[in-house]
Amino acid sequence: MKEKQKKATFTLPESLLNKLRIYADEEKIPSANAAVREAIEQYITALEEEEFAREMDKAANDPEFIKDIEEAEKDFAYADAEMSRRMPKW
């Protein structure tokens, strides 16, 4: 299902907006709106990936997190070994 759209107003340098319109007129992009939406999506994705990387770095140095991971590995060691024996060799 398509996500609900909402209009928003942003201020952009005129030269940037003109370039977007030219690209849209030349059909190099679907529309100026589509280009702005895609750019914002990519920017937010990059921010989220950076945040995730920071959280993983933090976790990698957290003794409690490391302890939990080691316990989970130990708990699943038998199941992991059993599954690896059943997997075909490459």
C-alpha positions in Angstrom: 0.0 0.0 0.0 1.3 3.4 -0.9 2.3 5.6 2.0 0.1 8.7 2.6 1.6 11.8 1.1 1.7 15.2 2.8 2.6 18.5 1.2 5.5 20.5 2.8 7.2 23.7 2.0 11.0 24.0 1.9 13.2 26.8 0.9 15.9 25.9 -1.7 18.4 28.0 -3.5 16.9 29.2 -6.8 19.7 27.8 -8.8 19.2 24.3 -7.4 15.5 24.5 -8.1 16.1 25.6 -11.6 18.5 22.7 -12.2 15.9 20.3 -10.9 13.3 21.7 -13.2 15.6 21.5 -16.2 16.4 17.8 -15.4 12.6 17.2 -15.1 11.9 18.9 -18.4 14.6 16.8 -20.0 13.0 13.7 -18.4 16.3 12.9 -16.7 14.3 12.7 -13.4 10.6 12.0 -13.0 9.9 15.4 -11.4 11.5 17.9 -9.0 9.4 16.6 -6.2 10.5 13.0 -6.9 14.2 14.1 -6.9 13.8 16.0 -3.6 11.9 13.0 -2.0 14.6 10.6 -3.2 17.4 12.8 -1.9 15.7 13.1 1.5 15.1 9.3 1.7 18.8 8.7 0.9 19.9 11.3 3.4 17.7 9.8 6.2 18.9 6.3 5.3 22.5 7.4 5.6 21.8 9.0 9.0 20.1 5.8 10.2 23.0 3.7 9.0 25.5 5.9 10.8 23.4 5.7 14.0 23.3 1.9 13.7 27.1 1.7 13.2 27.6 3.9 16.3 25.3 1.6 18.3 27.1 -1.5 17.1 30.4 0.1 18.1 29.0 0.8 21.5 27.7 -2.7 21.9 31.0 -4.2 20.8 32.6 -2.5 23.8 29.8 -3.3 26.3 30.8 -6.2 28.6 27.1 -7.1 29.3 26.3 -7.2 25.6 29.3 -9.4 24.8 28.4 -11.7 27.7 24.9 -12.1 26.4 26.2 -12.9 22.9 28.6 -15.5 24.3 25.8 -17.1 26.2 23.6 -17.2 23.2 26.4 -18.8 21.1 26.8 -21.4 23.9 23.1 -22.1 24.0 22.9 -22.6 20.3 26.2 -24.5 19.8 24.5 -27.9 19.5 21.8 -26.7 17.1 24.4 -24.8 15.0 26.7 -27.9 14.8 23.7 -30.1 13.9 22.6 -27.8 11.1 26.2 -27.5 9.7 26.4 -31.3 9.5 23.1 -31.3 7.5 24.2 -28.6 5.0 25.6 -29.8 1.7 29.3 -29.1 1.1 30.1 -26.6 -1.6 
